Every structure is written in C-alpha cells, then in structure tokens.
Amino acid sequence: MLIHVLNGLVYGGLLYLVAVGLVLIFGLRQVVNFAHGSLFMLGAYVAYATIAIAGFWIGLLAAAIVLALLGLLLDRTVFRQLQDQDPIVTVLVTFGLLLVLEDFVRTVWGRDNLTVAVPQLLQGTVDIAGASFPIYRLFVIAAAAVIGAGLTIWLKTSRVGLYVRAFAADPVTTGMQGVDTERVSASVVAVGAGLAGLSGAIASPLLALSPAMGGSILIESFIVVVVGGFGSFSGAFVAALVIGQLQNFGIVFVPSIASMVPFLLMMAILIYRPEGLAGKAS
Amino acid sequence: MKRTRKTATAALAGMLTMAAGSALAQEPLKIGVPTALTGTYADLGNQAKRAIEFAAQQANAAGGIAGHKVEVEYLDTEAKPDLARRQAEKLALQGNKVLIGAVASGEALAIAPLLARWDALYVATINKSDKMTGDSCTARMFRVNNADSSDAATATPWLKERKETEWAVMAADIAWGRDVAASFAKSTESQGKKVVSENFSPLGTNDFATYIQKIKNAGAKGVYVALAGRDAVNFATQAKQYGLLDSATVAGVSFVTDNTVASIGEAAKGISGIINYSSTLDTPANKEFVAAWEKYYPGTTPSNFEGDTYVGMQVIFQAVKATGSVKAADLAKAIPGRSYDTILGNVLLRKEDNQLVRPNYFGIVEQNGGKLRPVIKMSVPAEIATVAPSPACKL
C-alpha cells in the first residue's frame, strides 16, 4: 500500500510542477496557456540534448534556464499582447503555439521516441515495506517537495511574492500602488516556464520523449488547476496530490474506469464547488 | 495568311488533344495514407510513411507501374478511429482511392464499412484485429500483415516451452490489446497455466508504475505485453527501473520492435517477442530490398512495420500491373486469390477472407551485427501461422 502511495506522489509531484506554472501565468497575465505542455516537452528535449554532452545535473539546470528565457520571450511577444483579449483568442493563440513548438521539436529531434538514462548516482532500487522502489522516483518526490516549498516561501516572504499575490488578487489596484506590473509579470512567467522545463527534465528518465508527451500531461495539469481552483497555488498543490493518488488507486481498485476518475472529480468540483478545493466562494 | 493561321491553330489544338490523351492513358496511381503522424503511435505511422515513400520513389524511378506514375498523399489520424474515418474520406474524395497504412485496428474497422461508398479500397499493413478478416471483413479491405490469431498461433508453442505458470498481461486498452489479452488467456488456460493479473492501460499512458506494482504483487513470473510505440518504451523503461525486467520473463507483440529497441536501449536485452518481419530474412528479394533501402535511407535497415508496409505496396503494384488499371473497383476485384512475389517470397492473398498467407516468427532481443535488435529464434510456417479463414467472414 505504501508503495502505491509513493507512486502517486511521484506523478502528483510532476503534475504539481506543471500545474503551478499554469497558475502563475494565469494569475499574472490572465492567459490560459495551452502551450504549457509543450514547454514541459521542450524542457525534456533540452535536457536530453544537454545530458548527452554535459551530464544529468547540468541538463536539469539547462532545461530550467533555457525554458525560463523562452518564457521571458513568450511573455514579451505573446502573453502581454493577449492579457486583455477575449479568452477564446488566448486559447487559439496558445494552442497554435503548442503546434509550432511540437513541429519544431519534430524537425530537430525527429519522430522517434527517445529515452534518457537514470543518472549513475540514483540508479537501482531500495526496499520499502518489503517491496523494491526505484531510487530515482524518491528523488522525483524530494525534488517536487523542495521546489514546491521553495516556491511557497518565495511567494509568502519575498517582496516580489507579495506583488505576485497582490496582482493575482487585483491587478488594477496593485498597479495603482506603483508596482511595476510588467516586470513582475515577465519574471513570473519566466519562473512558470522554467518550472515546466525543469519538470520535463526531471521526468525525462521516467517517460519516453516524444513530441506528443506534452499533450497528455497538459490535460492532467488542467484538471489539477480546475480542481484546485483557478489561480490558487495551495489549491494546485492539494489537487495534484489528490489526482496523483486517485489515478493510482483507480488502477488498483477500479481498473476499468481508472482513466475516468480524475475527470469525474473535475466534473463534481465544477458542479458542486466551482471555486475549487482551495478557492473561496465569491 | 489567314489560312496558315487557321491551320496552325488546328494543328496546335490537335497536339493539345493528343497530349491530353496520352496523359489520360498515363493516369497516375493515387495512393492515400491515413496514418498516425502525431501522438502515441506516431513512431509506427512514421514507419508506414517511410516505407510508402520508398516504394513510390522506387516505382517512379523505374518509370512508374505499367506507365502509371505513383502519387501519394498523407493525412494525420493520431491513431483515432473517428479521425481516421474522416481523413480517409477526405483522401478518397480527393481521388486517392487506394488507401494503405493506418496503425490501430480501430482505424481500419472505422474505415472498412465505408470503402464501397467511397469507391475505395484499403490495404492493411499494421492493423492486427481478427475482426477485420472475421465478421467485419469486406470485399474492399485486404490484409498483408499477420493477424492477432497468427501471433497467438506463434506465441502458443513458445509458451508451451516455458516453465513459468503464473502470467500477467499488460495491454493497450484498444481493440488490438483486448484481442491479444483474450487469446493469450486462452493459450495459458489450455496449457494449465494461469493469468494472475490482467492490465489494460489507456493509449498514451505516462506512468506505468501502478501497473508494474500490481504485476509484481500478483506474483507473476512472466509478463506478456501488447503495447506499441511510446507506450512500449515507457513501460519497458519503467519496468526496468522497478526490476521487473530482471525478475520476470517478459515477452510481447509489437512490444520489442526494431524501433522500440533502439529507443529502450540496453534494458530491452533478453525480452522475447513476436517478429512479423525482420530485415535479416533470407530471401533474395528481401536482400535486394534491404540493400536498396540502406541506400535510400543511409544508416538504417527496414524495421518490421516498414517491411510489412512495403509488402502492401508490392501487392498493390502487382495488382496494377496485372489489370493495367488504377481504379479501386478493378483492383479490389483483382487483388484476392492471386499470388504475389514479395520480400517474404511468393505468397497467396487468399480470397476467403482477403488475408495474405504468410509465415510468422518468434525471437529475442540480442546483439546482432553490432546492433541490439530482435533476432529470429523460431519460424512458424505459413500454413500454421495463418490460421484458417473465420467462418464469420462471408465474401
């Protein structure tokens, strides 16, 4: 049983890192970023390319940095122009962006599935409650926890974090208080994109790399964001853990409808608690 | 002056008509390929595409098929049946009535009932479901690759040799995966063995950890896998990390193929599996094919799906040669009941269920020719590997 819980934490952790980026970008730019899954995918490919030359840890770092820079660029050229647009426009543009990025990856790395080896240091398994569990998966749980905690501390204690929370609550008033909203937004989008890239890199030894890998994680991340309450950081955290476990135990106990379980939860939330798990009713 | 101009005009008109006439006689063979160019099965769709491209350029370089230039159009189906139906319809209505190359069985089954309405035909080269040559067979659909029943007939003797009695099944939750699981359960039962854990994962599953854990908890000593493309790579990579590949005997269908082995790497070593086609097949025609392929796609050898799709193109081309027609209706009549010179040797496409009668193979992933790849260890002759036509198919 403990092993199943740990498995749920691994995937929940990855989902959280992707979903929190979506929440950040939505909070600051009011843009629902459909291209977010492709940022995850691109992160994995950047890691793949870098790991081949410079090793695993540099690969992680490179994926985060390259994607953060891409985030800055996207914020300047796309998200900023979109923030006052009709939601349907933002959906279409970011979805188009997803297709462009997927085609870019297909052109550079081809259509074959690629794999990344687990780093030497984290190979092998450990015995937990009588079952063997891959060490790398423990690392994924730890990494998600550390990044999640770091992000929370940053948002709760730093000045920029204060601006971010204020901005997510009321952009106009925050701007009137003299906060340089453009700069705050740009840096936050960069953090969101960087996190997507980092989680793609962390996932690369677990998942086969293919241009399609962004699509499936994006759908699950959206479920996390909706269940958690759009724009809520703590909600995304709780929802990612819940979805991770639900998927897992769905496969264990109700295999025939396991893939439906997260969607059923999302429907229930939308009907009975549309503000999300952590959201406050307005 | 006026008269010369008139004569010149008439001559020009005559020449134009003649040009048009000769173009008509050279009506191109228009092939439509609705296949998975993106998504979980993009790897397989891309193999189909490579083989078709190769066959088309080879034919055109030799002056076409009986003077007919070969033209090919591709549309992406994402391996989704409803999208495959729409894309196949689009291709057929644009005049590409000879269809080939879809990946999932669900796609072929979605296309099949509409072929007559579109005046098209479909040659299956990857789709394996028995239904296609069973109760869903039609006079417009043909299959050149091995069906699920053929894979089962090949796996059963192998299974008989195995000492493991507790088996787990890990299959894709689509028509093909369900088919394989059902026939594997039948084989184990008939041999006094047992399936202790049966798992179906949705297409495009990222994390197989829970399935792997369930298989381990069930105490399975062997695992039979029906996953393809990205699913296969994900499962193999993660099963290795959990130690499942080392603690249990693992075999499968479409699981360890030339392409997935290249992606999985060392972890694939020692996994057994059905091999429908291998570039190492020792026929003169196959050697010639592999040599030409290596020249056209430097640094690669044809994979199983590429070889099988090429067989499909050979069947189409030879039917065109035999009838002199590129019309789907004529070809659909000419294809069944005829023998074809293919890279597999001279094989019959039997008319009872429109299935090519061909051998099947079983093997293991090992180092071969400086490369890790599935290597044939056991051959099953055509008369056993292609099981008798299903009485459910009435053509």
HADDOCK unambig.tbl for C-alpha pairs under 7 A between the chains (distance, minus, plus):
assign (segid A and resid 4 and name CA) (segid B and resid 210 and name CA) 6.59 0.50 0.50
assign (segid A and resid 7 and name CA) (segid B and resid 209 and name CA) 6.38 0.50 0.50
assign (segid A and resid 7 and name CA) (segid B and resid 210 and name CA) 6.78 0.50 0.50
assign (segid A and resid 111 and name CA) (segid B and resid 42 and name CA) 6.85 0.50 0.50
assign (segid A and resid 111 and name CA) (segid B and resid 43 and name CA) 6.09 0.50 0.50
assign (segid A and resid 112 and name CA) (segid B and resid 43 and name CA) 5.49 0.50 0.50
assign (segid A and resid 113 and name CA) (segid B and resid 230 and name CA) 6.29 0.50 0.50
assign (segid A and resid 113 and name CA) (segid B and resid 263 and name CA) 5.85 0.50 0.50
assign (segid A and resid 114 and name CA) (segid B and resid 263 and name CA) 5.36 0.50 0.50
assign (segid A and resid 115 and name CA) (segid B and resid 263 and name CA) 6.07 0.50 0.50
assign (segid A and resid 115 and name CA) (segid B and resid 264 and name CA) 6.59 0.50 0.50
assign (segid A and resid 124 and name CA) (segid B and resid 241 and name CA) 6.89 0.50 0.50
assign (segid A and resid 125 and name CA) (segid B and resid 242 and name CA) 6.96 0.50 0.50
assign (segid A and resid 132 and name CA) (segid B and resid 242 and name CA) 6.80 0.50 0.50
assign (segid A and resid 133 and name CA) (segid B and resid 242 and name CA) 6.21 0.50 0.50
assign (segid A and resid 134 and name CA) (segid B and resid 241 and name CA) 5.85 0.50 0.50
assign (segid A and resid 134 and name CA) (segid B and resid 242 and name CA) 5.73 0.50 0.50
assign (segid A and resid 206 and name CA) (segid B and resid 237 and name CA) 6.98 0.50 0.50
assign (segid A and resid 206 and name CA) (segid B and resid 238 and name CA) 6.31 0.50 0.50
assign (segid A and resid 207 and name CA) (segid B and resid 206 and name CA) 6.35 0.50 0.50
assign (segid A and resid 207 and name CA) (segid B and resid 234 and name CA) 5.45 0.50 0.50
assign (segid A and resid 208 and name CA) (segid B and resid 230 and name CA) 6.29 0.50 0.50
assign (segid A and resid 208 and name CA) (segid B and resid 233 and name CA) 5.98 0.50 0.50
assign (segid A and resid 208 and name CA) (segid B and resid 234 and name CA) 5.31 0.50 0.50
assign (segid A and resid 212 and name CA) (segid B and resid 38 and name CA) 6.73 0.50 0.50
assign (segid A and resid 212 and name CA) (segid B and resid 39 and name CA) 5.02 0.50 0.50
assign (segid A and resid 212 and name CA) (segid B and resid 40 and name CA) 6.65 0.50 0.50
assign (segid A and resid 248 and name CA) (segid B and resid 210 and name CA) 6.01 0.50 0.50
assign (segid A and resid 251 and name CA) (segid B and resid 210 and name CA) 6.92 0.50 0.50
